[in-house]
Amino acid sequence: MAKKEGSFHHGDLEWALLEAASQLLEKEGPSGVGLRAAARLAGVSHNAPYRHFRNRESILAALAARGLDELGDRMAKAARGHEDARRALVAIAETYVSLAAERPHLFRLMFGQEVADKERYPAVREAGLRAYQVLVDTILEGQRSGAIRPGSPEELALGHWAIVHGVASLHVDGRMLEERARERGGAPGLARLVSEQIRLGLEPRRI
């Protein structure tokens, strides 16, 4: 990771600082991320980060945006692996909870208060919307095929997201679901359990 500051090509410094900040985040959580600490780990002067980041919150926002982009990419890849929308939604849920379990500090940063005013950081908001759109598009596809009941796809997506996000948060915080997760083979199994309940609510209603 460490390099002499003058050895960075244009654009490499920002990447190196984000990589250093990501390592600090994974090791110590959001409270361990700072511009000086990232500079030290990247092997540059303590003034170097200010070329790309105004303050500590701005580098945390950049990490949150990267995390949300990764989440959206992983959700889209999971959904593409299934032609049936209901199975795709299960795969999305598994991916969501799995990422939270694998990288709890990143998960908390993406949705927590360390970047309190996300409107100040358009990249965070846009990355979150792109990830959310994967869910909306999957529900729309399911409605077209008749696998998912009619209704506002945005509202159905909101209900799905709220439940899966709640399970991911409970799992990350170690509240109540730890034993159930072990019984189900880990975080993906927990997501499948919840997805089954969601599926019943999304299926077309038969009179």
C-alpha angles and dihedrals in degrees: 000000000000117000135162108265094238092056095069118106119221108292094012093096094061091048092048092050092049091049090050091047090049090054090050090049093052092047103039108012126239093311089063094057117097137147094245093047091049091048091050093050092046090050098241134120119281090247095054097084092062089072087072109014127049095202145336093287092056094057090046088052090052090052091049091051091050090049093050090048089053091048092050092048092049092047092050092048091049092050093049090059092069130057092195110078093214091056089045090056090051089051091049090052092049090050093048096050092041093055090049091051094045096046109022096164091054091046092053091047094051093054104021137088100264085095094036101169103046091173087075089062110054092183090063093049094045094048090050092050091050091053091047091049089061087063094045092049092050091053091047090053090050091052091051091053093045094244094114126047122252121266141097106324089207092056093045090048091050091055092047093047094047093054096044092044090050092053091047091050093048090049093049092048092048094236120152098315102074095092093042090051091053090050090053096047098261138304098329091054090051090052091051091052092054093041090060089060091047091049091058090054094048099047118103112271115244120207 
